[in-house]
Structures are given as C-alpha cells and as structure tokens.
Amino acid sequence: MAENKDSDVLGIIAAALAGAVIGAAIAVLLTPKTGEEVRRELKESLGELTTKLKEVGSTLKEKVEEVVEKVKKEKEEAEGEPSPEDAMG
C-alpha cells in the first residue's frame, strides 16, 4: 500500500514540475522582451527543470530499489516456508 502512495506522490510532483515549466515557458514567450532575454530565460528554466527532474529521478530510483528489495525478501521468505501440501504431510 505504501508503494502506491509513493508513486502517487512522485506523479503529483512530476505533474507539478511539468506544469511549472509549461507555465514559465508561456510567460517567457508572451512577455515583450528581446530575443536574447527570452533565450537566456528559457536556458535558465531548462537548467532548473533538468536539476529538478534529476532529483525526482533519483528519488524514484531509490523507491524502485526499495520495492525490488522488499519483493526479493518476500520471495525468499516464501520459498523458505513449506508449501501447504508439504505441511499436511
């Protein structure tokens, strides 16, 4: 159940970041500025987005690794337990 909440939170974060980038791009493009200023601001926004996406990706990787380890552990524990047929004799 916790994995679902984590993935929901990461999805919300990713959607918020995407929305922020889209909003910033629209604002930059619709603001009356010189081409040089627009390019500079877009480059800065792209840099910020790249940094944030790396952070989200790192967090997602950690969560996936945790889930994989948990599944491996549960599988090992299940393999160590006798099957229902073995338990009945």
Number of C-alpha atoms within 10 A of each C-alpha: 5 8 12 9 10 15 14 12 12 17 14 12 15 16 12 12 16 14 12 14 17 13 12 15 16 11 11 17 15 10 9 10 11 9 10 9 12 17 14 12 16 17 12 12 18 14 12 13 16 12 12 15 16 12 12 17 14 12 14 16 12 12 16 15 12 13 14 12 12 12 12 12 12 12 11 11 10 11 10 9 10 10 10 8 7 8 8 7 5
